[in-house]
C-alpha cells in the first residue's frame, strides 16, 4: 500500500455525520468527477463505510487507498488515489 497519508491531498471530502450508504455514494461521485492522479482525503465517521464499503470500492476499482483511524476524534481519514 502506498504512503498516501504523507502526500498533500488534492481534494477533501467531509462526510462526517452521514450514515451508510451516503459516504460511499458521495465518495464514488467525487472520484468519478476527479482527474486521474487526484488524491482524495475522505473524513468519515460511519464505521461500515470507513472499514468496509469504501475500501471494497477502492479495491474493486484498483484505487490505492490508505485508511487511518483517528482514535481520539472518532473518525477515519481515507486517502484514495485515482489512477
C-alpha positions in Angstrom: 0.0 0.0 0.0 1.3 3.4 -0.9 2.2 6.0 1.7 -0.6 8.3 0.7 -1.0 10.0 4.1 2.3 11.8 3.7 1.1 13.4 0.5 -0.9 16.6 0.2 -4.5 15.8 -0.8 -5.8 17.3 -4.0 -9.3 17.4 -2.6 -11.0 16.7 0.7 -14.5 15.2 1.1 -16.2 15.6 4.5 -18.9 13.1 5.1 -18.9 13.3 8.9 -22.4 12.7 10.3 -23.6 10.9 7.2 -24.7 7.3 7.6 -24.3 4.4 5.2 -24.6 4.4 2.2 -24.1 8.2 1.8 -20.3 8.2 2.5 -19.8 5.6 -0.3 -22.2 7.3 -2.7 -20.5 10.7 -2.2 -17.0 9.2 -2.4 -17.9 7.5 -5.7 -19.3 10.7 -7.2 -16.3 12.7 -6.2 -13.8 10.1 -7.5 -15.7 9.8 -10.8 -15.5 13.5 -11.4 -11.9 13.8 -10.4 -9.0 13.7 -12.8 -6.5 10.9 -12.9 -3.8 11.4 -10.3 -6.1 13.1 -7.8 -5.5 12.3 -4.1 -8.9 12.4 -2.3 -9.0 12.7 1.5 -12.3 11.5 2.9 -13.3 12.2 6.5 -15.8 9.6 7.6 -17.3 8.6 11.0 -19.6 5.8 9.7 -17.8 2.5 10.7 -19.4 0.4 8.0 -18.5 2.9 5.3 -15.0 3.5 6.5 -14.0 -0.1 7.2 -16.0 -1.9 4.6 -17.8 -0.3 1.7 -15.3 2.4 0.7 -12.2 0.1 0.9 -14.1 -2.6 -1.1 -15.0 0.1 -3.7 -11.3 1.1 -3.9 -10.1 -2.5 -4.3 -12.7 -3.2 -7.0 -11.5 -0.2 -9.0 -7.8 -0.7 -8.3 -7.5 2.7 -6.5 -4.7 2.7 -4.0 -6.0 3.8 -0.6 -4.9 4.2 3.0 -7.2 4.0 6.0 -6.3 5.8 9.2 -8.5 5.8 12.3 -8.2 8.9 14.4 -9.0 7.3 17.7 -9.3 10.5 19.8 -11.7 12.1 17.4 -13.7 9.0 16.5 -13.4 9.2 12.7 -11.4 7.8 9.9 -9.3 9.5 7.2 -9.3 7.6 4.0 -6.8 8.6 1.4 -7.7 7.5 -2.1 -5.6 7.9 -5.2 -7.4 7.9 -8.5 -5.2 6.2 -11.0 
